[in-house]
Each structure stands twice: as C-alpha cells, then as structure tokens.
C-alpha cells in the first residue's frame, strides 16, 4: 500500500464524515425552526 494513497483515503474518509456531520446539524436546525 502506497503512503500517498493511504493519506488520500484518510482525507476522503474525513471529508465524508465532516460533510455528514454538517448535514445532520443543518437538518436538526431546520427541524427546530419548523417546530417553532
């Protein structure tokens, strides 16, 4: 396994994880606004 490939995979996993977390927070904020 090449080190550069390994680093690229880690960056992709981190990007997907952060993106999913941000989407989850936005959906939670929208739910609070709609409830009010």
PQR file with spaces between the fields and no chain letter, atoms N, CA, C, O and H, PARSE charges and radii, in Angstrom:
ATOM       1  N    UNK     1       0.862   -1.195    0.000 -0.4000 1.5000
ATOM       2  CA   UNK     1       0.000    0.000    0.000 -0.0000 2.0000
ATOM       3  C    UNK     1       0.898    1.246    0.000  0.5500 1.7000
ATOM       4  O    UNK     1       1.778    1.398    0.847 -0.5500 1.4000
ATOM       5  N    UNK     2       0.652    2.118   -0.963 -0.4000 1.5000
ATOM       6  CA   UNK     2       1.467    3.334   -1.075 -0.0000 2.0000
ATOM       7  C    UNK     2       1.050    4.343   -0.013  0.5500 1.7000
ATOM       8  O    UNK     2      -0.133    4.468    0.302 -0.5500 1.4000
ATOM       9  H    UNK     2      -0.063    1.994   -1.651  0.4000 1.0000
ATOM      10  N    UNK     3       2.012    5.053    0.532 -0.4000 1.5000
ATOM      11  CA   UNK     3       1.724    6.012    1.607 -0.0000 2.0000
ATOM      12  C    UNK     3       0.837    7.144    1.105  0.5500 1.7000
ATOM      13  O    UNK     3      -0.068    7.585    1.813 -0.5500 1.4000
ATOM      14  H    UNK     3       2.973    4.951    0.276  0.4000 1.0000
ATOM      15  N    UNK     4       1.093    7.620   -0.122 -0.4000 1.5000
ATOM      16  CA   UNK     4       0.286    8.722   -0.676 -0.0000 2.0000
ATOM      17  C    UNK     4      -1.163    8.279   -0.842  0.5500 1.7000
ATOM      18  O    UNK     4      -2.088    9.037   -0.548 -0.5500 1.4000
ATOM      19  H    UNK     4       1.828    7.262   -0.697  0.4000 1.0000
ATOM      20  N    UNK     5      -1.357    7.048   -1.316 -0.4000 1.5000
ATOM      21  CA   UNK     5      -2.719    6.522   -1.487 -0.0000 2.0000
ATOM      22  C    UNK     5      -3.399    6.414   -0.128  0.5500 1.7000
ATOM      23  O    UNK     5      -4.578    6.739    0.013 -0.5500 1.4000
ATOM      24  H    UNK     5      -0.606    6.433   -1.555  0.4000 1.0000
ATOM      25  N    UNK     6      -2.642    5.954    0.880 -0.4000 1.5000
ATOM      26  CA   UNK     6      -3.181    5.811    2.233 -0.0000 2.0000
ATOM      27  C    UNK     6      -3.636    7.168    2.778  0.5500 1.7000
ATOM      28  O    UNK     6      -4.706    7.266    3.378 -0.5500 1.4000
ATOM      29  H    UNK     6      -1.684    5.690    0.766  0.4000 1.0000
ATOM      30  N    UNK     7      -2.828    8.212    2.571 -0.4000 1.5000
ATOM      31  CA   UNK     7      -3.184    9.558    3.035 -0.0000 2.0000
ATOM      32  C    UNK     7      -4.409   10.076    2.292  0.5500 1.7000
ATOM      33  O    UNK     7      -5.269   10.724    2.888 -0.5500 1.4000
ATOM      34  H    UNK     7      -1.959    8.132    2.083  0.4000 1.0000
ATOM      35  N    UNK     8      -4.493    9.794    0.996 -0.4000 1.5000
ATOM      36  CA   UNK     8      -5.636   10.257    0.198 -0.0000 2.0000
ATOM      37  C    UNK     8      -6.924    9.610    0.702  0.5500 1.7000
ATOM      38  O    UNK     8      -7.959   10.271    0.790 -0.5500 1.4000
ATOM      39  H    UNK     8      -3.794    9.267    0.511  0.4000 1.0000
ATOM      40  N    UNK     9      -6.863    8.319    1.032 -0.4000 1.5000
ATOM      41  CA   UNK     9      -8.051    7.617    1.537 -0.0000 2.0000
ATOM      42  C    UNK     9      -8.483    8.221    2.869  0.5500 1.7000
ATOM      43  O    UNK     9      -9.677    8.406    3.104 -0.5500 1.4000
ATOM      44  H    UNK     9      -6.022    7.782    0.960  0.4000 1.0000
ATOM      45  N    UNK    10      -7.525    8.529    3.743 -0.4000 1.5000
ATOM      46  CA   UNK    10      -7.861    9.135    5.043 -0.0000 2.0000
ATOM      47  C    UNK    10      -8.545   10.487    4.825  0.5500 1.7000
ATOM      48  O    UNK    10      -9.523   10.800    5.505 -0.5500 1.4000
ATOM      49  H    UNK    10      -6.555    8.378    3.552  0.4000 1.0000
ATOM      50  N    UNK    11      -8.044   11.287    3.888 -0.4000 1.5000
ATOM      51  CA   UNK    11      -8.647   12.598    3.632 -0.0000 2.0000
ATOM      52  C    UNK    11     -10.074   12.442    3.135  0.5500 1.7000
ATOM      53  O    UNK    11     -10.956   13.201    3.538 -0.5500 1.4000
ATOM      54  H    UNK    11      -7.250   11.034    3.335  0.4000 1.0000
ATOM      55  N    UNK    12     -10.312   11.460    2.258 -0.4000 1.5000
ATOM      56  CA   UNK    12     -11.668   11.234    1.732 -0.0000 2.0000
ATOM      57  C    UNK    12     -12.606   10.828    2.863  0.5500 1.7000
ATOM      58  O    UNK    12     -13.730   11.324    2.950 -0.5500 1.4000
ATOM      59  H    UNK    12      -9.595   10.844    1.931  0.4000 1.0000
ATOM      60  N    UNK    13     -12.145    9.922    3.734 -0.4000 1.5000
ATOM      61  CA   UNK    13     -12.985    9.468    4.851 -0.0000 2.0000
ATOM      62  C    UNK    13     -13.311   10.643    5.775  0.5500 1.7000
ATOM      63  O    UNK    13     -14.454   10.795    6.206 -0.5500 1.4000
ATOM      64  H    UNK    13     -11.233    9.520    3.664  0.4000 1.0000
ATOM      65  N    UNK    14     -12.306   11.477    6.079 -0.4000 1.5000
ATOM      66  CA   UNK    14     -12.542   12.636    6.947 -0.0000 2.0000
ATOM      67  C    UNK    14     -13.522   13.600    6.286  0.5500 1.7000
ATOM      68  O    UNK    14     -14.414   14.129    6.949 -0.5500 1.4000
ATOM      69  H    UNK    14     -11.378   11.353    5.729  0.4000 1.0000
ATOM      70  N    UNK    15     -13.362   13.831    4.977 -0.4000 1.5000
ATOM      71  CA   UNK    15     -14.243   14.762    4.264 -0.0000 2.0000
ATOM      72  C    UNK    15     -15.686   14.276    4.306  0.5500 1.7000
ATOM      73  O    UNK    15     -16.603   15.063    4.541 -0.5500 1.4000
ATOM      74  H    UNK    15     -12.637   13.401    4.438  0.4000 1.0000
ATOM      75  N    UNK    16     -15.889   12.973    4.075 -0.4000 1.5000
ATOM      76  CA   UNK    16     -17.247   12.410    4.097 -0.0000 2.0000
ATOM      77  C    UNK    16     -17.831   12.495    5.504  0.5500 1.7000
ATOM      78  O    UNK    16     -19.004   12.831    5.669 -0.5500 1.4000
ATOM      79  H    UNK    16     -15.144   12.334    3.884  0.4000 1.0000
ATOM      80  N    UNK    17     -17.017   12.193    6.521 -0.4000 1.5000
ATOM      81  CA   UNK    17     -17.505   12.220    7.902 -0.0000 2.0000
ATOM      82  C    UNK    17     -17.911   13.636    8.299  0.5500 1.7000
ATOM      83  O    UNK    17     -18.968   13.833    8.899 -0.5500 1.4000
ATOM      84  H    UNK    17     -16.064   11.920    6.387  0.4000 1.0000
ATOM      85  N    UNK    18     -17.075   14.625    7.968 -0.4000 1.5000
ATOM      86  CA   UNK    18     -17.387   16.019    8.309 -0.0000 2.0000
ATOM      87  C    UNK    18     -18.620   16.479    7.538  0.5500 1.7000
ATOM      88  O    UNK    18     -19.479   17.163    8.095 -0.5500 1.4000
ATOM      89  H    UNK    18     -16.217   14.465    7.481  0.4000 1.0000
ATOM      90  N    UNK    19     -18.714   16.112    6.271 -0.4000 1.5000
ATOM      91  CA   UNK    19     -19.871   16.503    5.456 -0.0000 2.0000
ATOM      92  C    UNK    19     -21.162   15.933    6.029  0.5500 1.7000
ATOM      93  O    UNK    19     -22.168   16.638    6.109 -0.5500 1.4000
ATOM      94  H    UNK    19     -18.017   15.556    5.819  0.4000 1.0000
ATOM      95  N    UNK    20     -21.143   14.669    6.429 -0.4000 1.5000
ATOM      96  CA   UNK    20     -22.334   14.043    7.001 -0.0000 2.0000
ATOM      97  C    UNK    20     -22.711   14.726    8.311  0.5500 1.7000
ATOM      98  O    UNK    20     -23.893   14.922    8.590 -0.5500 1.4000
ATOM      99  H    UNK    20     -20.325   14.096    6.364  0.4000 1.0000
ATOM     100  N    UNK    21     -21.709   15.091    9.120 -0.4000 1.5000
ATOM     101  CA   UNK    21     -21.972   15.760   10.399 -0.0000 2.0000
ATOM     102  C    UNK    21     -22.610   17.125   10.174  0.5500 1.7000
ATOM     103  O    UNK    21     -23.556   17.491   10.871 -0.5500 1.4000
ATOM     104  H    UNK    21     -20.748   14.932    8.893  0.4000 1.0000
ATOM     105  N    UNK    22     -22.094   17.887    9.197 -0.4000 1.5000
ATOM     106  CA   UNK    22     -22.649   19.218    8.901 -0.0000 2.0000
ATOM     107  C    UNK    22     -24.088   19.087    8.417  0.5500 1.7000
ATOM     108  O    UNK    22     -24.953   19.856    8.837 -0.5500 1.4000
ATOM     109  H    UNK    22     -21.325   17.590    8.631  0.4000 1.0000
ATOM     110  N    UNK    23     -24.356   18.119    7.535 -0.4000 1.5000
ATOM     111  CA   UNK    23     -25.721   17.925    7.023 -0.0000 2.0000
ATOM     112  C    UNK    23     -26.658   17.582    8.180  0.5500 1.7000
ATOM     113  O    UNK    23     -27.786   18.071    8.234 -0.5500 1.4000
ATOM     114  H    UNK    23     -23.653   17.495    7.193  0.4000 1.0000
ATOM     115  N    UNK    24     -26.191   16.744    9.105 -0.4000 1.5000
ATOM     116  CA   UNK    24     -27.017   16.349   10.249 -0.0000 2.0000
ATOM     117  C    UNK    24     -27.340   17.568   11.120  0.5500 1.7000
ATOM     118  O    UNK    24     -28.470   17.705   11.589 -0.5500 1.4000
ATOM     119  H    UNK    24     -25.275   16.347    9.061  0.4000 1.0000
ATOM     120  N    UNK    25     -26.359   18.454   11.341 -0.4000 1.5000
ATOM     121  CA   UNK    25     -26.586   19.651   12.156 -0.0000 2.0000
ATOM     122  C    UNK    25     -27.569   20.591   11.465  0.5500 1.7000
ATOM     123  O    UNK    25     -28.430   21.178   12.121 -0.5500 1.4000
ATOM     124  H    UNK    25     -25.441   18.342   10.960  0.4000 1.0000
ATOM     125  N    UNK    26     -27.448   20.740   10.137 -0.4000 1.5000
ATOM     126  CA   UNK    26     -28.358   21.624    9.389 -0.0000 2.0000
ATOM     127  C    UNK    26     -29.785   21.080    9.472  0.5500 1.7000
ATOM     128  O    UNK    26     -30.727   21.843    9.685 -0.5500 1.4000
ATOM     129  H    UNK    26     -26.749   20.263    9.604  0.4000 1.0000
ATOM     130  N    UNK    27     -29.951   19.763    9.306 -0.4000 1.5000
ATOM     131  CA   UNK    27     -31.287   19.175    9.384 -0.0000 2.0000
ATOM     132  C    UNK    27     -31.877   19.384   10.776  0.5500 1.7000
ATOM     133  O    UNK    27     -33.070   19.660   10.908 -0.5500 1.4000
ATOM     134  H    UNK    27     -29.186   19.142    9.134  0.4000 1.0000
ATOM     135  N    UNK    28     -31.050   19.255   11.817 -0.4000 1.5000
ATOM     136  CA   UNK    28     -31.521   19.440   13.194 -0.0000 2.0000
ATOM     137  C    UNK    28     -31.969   20.884   13.399  0.5500 1.7000
ATOM     138  O    UNK    28     -32.989   21.128   14.043 -0.5500 1.4000
ATOM     139  H    UNK    28     -30.082   19.031   11.709  0.4000 1.0000
ATOM     140  N    UNK    29     -31.215   21.848   12.857 -0.4000 1.5000
ATOM     141  CA   UNK    29     -31.569   23.265   12.990 -0.0000 2.0000
ATOM     142  C    UNK    29     -32.874   23.540   12.249  0.5500 1.7000
ATOM     143  O    UNK    29     -33.717   24.286   12.747 -0.5500 1.4000
ATOM     144  H    UNK    29     -30.386   21.650   12.333  0.4000 1.0000
ATOM     145  N    UNK    30     -33.053   22.953   11.074 -0.4000 1.5000
ATOM     146  CA   UNK    30     -34.287   23.166   10.308 -0.0000 2.0000
ATOM     147  C    UNK    30     -35.486   22.613   11.066  0.5500 1.7000
ATOM     148  O    UNK    30     -36.553   23.227   11.068 -0.5500 1.4000
ATOM     149  H    UNK    30     -32.369   22.347   10.669  0.4000 1.0000
ATOM     150  N    UNK    31     -35.323   21.459   11.708 -0.4000 1.5000
ATOM     151  CA   UNK    31     -36.426   20.870   12.469 -0.0000 2.0000
ATOM     152  C    UNK    31     -36.838   21.802   13.610  0.5500 1.7000
ATOM     153  O    UNK    31     -38.029   21.977   13.868 -0.5500 1.4000
ATOM     154  H    UNK    31     -34.456   20.960   11.706  0.4000 1.0000
ATOM     155  N    UNK    32     -35.852   22.401   14.294 -0.4000 1.5000
ATOM     156  CA   UNK    32     -36.167   23.317   15.395 -0.0000 2.0000
ATOM     157  C    UNK    32     -36.930   24.528   14.870  0.5500 1.7000
ATOM     158  O    UNK    32     -37.883   24.978   15.507 -0.5500 1.4000
ATOM     159  H    UNK    32     -34.885   22.258   14.084  0.4000 1.0000
ATOM     160  N    UNK    33     -36.524   25.063   13.717 -0.4000 1.5000
ATOM     161  CA   UNK    33     -37.197   26.234   13.155 -0.0000 2.0000
ATOM     162  C    UNK    33     -38.633   25.891   12.766  0.5500 1.7000
ATOM     163  O    UNK    33     -39.537   26.694   12.994 -0.5500 1.4000
ATOM     164  H    UNK    33     -35.750   24.697   13.200  0.4000 1.0000
ATOM     165  N    UNK    34     -38.857   24.715   12.184 -0.4000 1.5000
ATOM     166  CA   UNK    34     -40.199   24.328   11.745 -0.0000 2.0000
ATOM     167  C    UNK    34     -41.103   24.083   12.957  0.5500 1.7000
ATOM     168  O    UNK    34     -42.301   24.359   12.896 -0.5500 1.4000
ATOM     169  H    UNK    34     -38.122   24.063   11.998  0.4000 1.0000
ATOM     170  N    UNK    35     -40.543   23.571   14.052 -0.4000 1.5000
ATOM     171  CA   UNK    35     -41.345   23.330   15.253 -0.0000 2.0000
ATOM     172  C    UNK    35     -41.862   24.652   15.822  0.5500 1.7000
ATOM     173  O    UNK    35     -42.993   24.724   16.303 -0.5500 1.4000
ATOM     174  H    UNK    35     -39.570   23.347   14.102  0.4000 1.0000
ATOM     175  N    UNK    36     -41.044   25.682   15.768 -0.4000 1.5000
ATOM     176  CA   UNK    36     -41.477   26.975   16.289 -0.0000 2.0000
ATOM     177  C    UNK    36     -42.501   27.599   15.350  0.5500 1.7000
ATOM     178  O    UNK    36     -42.991   28.697   15.613 -0.5500 1.4000
ATOM     179  H    UNK    36     -40.125   25.624   15.378  0.4000 1.0000
